[in-house]
Amino acid sequence: MRLETKHAENIIRVLEDAQDVGLSHVVFALRPTDMDLQPHQLALFATAGEALDYLDAKSGYGYLPIDTDEPFYYRHADTLLEEIKQANPFTINNNIMNLNNLEDLKKEVKDLGFNPKVAEELEKNMKPLPGYFTLKDQFPGDRGLVDMTLHFRKSGQSDYYAFNKFEVTAGKVPPTVPGRQYMVITENKENAEKPLVKTFDSPNEAIDFFKKQKGTSELGLGESAESKQLLASMDKGTVNYIDKEFRAAYFSPPVKQTFYIKDGQGFSARQAANLVQDRTVHRDNMMTRDGEPYKAWIRLDFDQKKDDYGNHKFKQFHDPSFGFDLEKTLNNYKIKELSDPAKKEAIMEAMKQGDRVELTVKGADNKDVKIFAEAVPRYSKLDFFNDKGTRQKREQFEKPVAELSTGKGQNQAKEQQQEQRQGVRI
């Protein structure tokens, strides 16, 4: 009996699933002309008696199956599983490789800075061997949550999965407090007394789902549909109410961008979250088309038309040829933490990731002030914000002219020229 088959993995899966529901006895046909045993050839039974009765019926009442042109065989599922595995050692090796693939993907999402829950969810999503699946993640943003959708696709030639892109959405909808969820309530045509309720971890997805409704629907926030706060409603597909405090979030289109991963390399989750919030990040692993490495500060260009795939184009400022020096720029301001080399290094690394960093500066009255700052390489400066996200005048935090290097005047002139060309107002 020839049990070498390219369908070994599927047969093993069918047998294991059958045993889980109590079908541990197998009868199968395997003609000499068959090239491969396939899952559809397996007949599964709960008892040996049922299986042997079926075998007798198919074999001609006691006629030896092996002597026929269309032989039938009986096996206990455990026995057939072992025979299939022994006859197909490549399948066993491939299963080990799949586990390696799982570990590689776990390391990949960890190295790219996604939350640990993403790695934890990988195995259960890969186990059924779907052709494609997605995982969700979220990061805090300045004006609301930043949603991320990671895409995993199985190779057409093997059971290896690749993580090749993730989509990022930054909206202006505030996150919920524990115990409360955004929800969309729609009419139930089969039972008008029990409307359909769909809850969302992402407020951006909740708004998007609500806007796509065609009938009577409500967008709410709360612990349940009965105790929800009504945020918006529509009748027959027409919006007829939006809560006053929710209108800015509802009408502000979220920023969306797809980031691509190649061989585990690309923008990290942290960098991507900052890019869609109109900040600039530093990459030291960029490659030219000719394969030459280079460094650059990068931001999304919101002034240009999107590309054919609906993505914003990237604007790059090569490092060091563009002329922005983060350390020198930081030294132009009265930042208390810069006196500690370790804190200074941490600030520079955070700003390279695109973070808005909390700092201690000397204010106009020479008192310590907590402030937030981010790097703006295109204008060779820092931008400052208070804890409510309101932009502050940077001049009040600058060092006196006497403390600055002679190069400071040149940087200010360059900044003014660039701002004039760009039409920037501070």
Beta strands, then each sheet from edge to edge (+ up, - down):
strand 1: 25-29
strand 2: 42-45
strand 3: 72-76
strand 4: 132-140
strand 5: 145-154
strand 6: 161-170
strand 7: 181-186
strand 8: 196-200
strand 9: 217-222
strand 10: 229-235
strand 11: 238-242
strand 12: 255-260
strand 13: 281-287
strand 14: 293-301
strand 15: 313-319
strand 16: 357-362
strand 17: 368-376
strand 18: 381-385
strand 19: 391-392
sheet 1: 2+ 1- 3+
sheet 2: 4+ 5- 6+ 12-
sheet 3: 8+ 7- 9+ 10- 11+
sheet 4: 13+ 14- 15+
sheet 5: 16+ 17- 18+ 19-
end
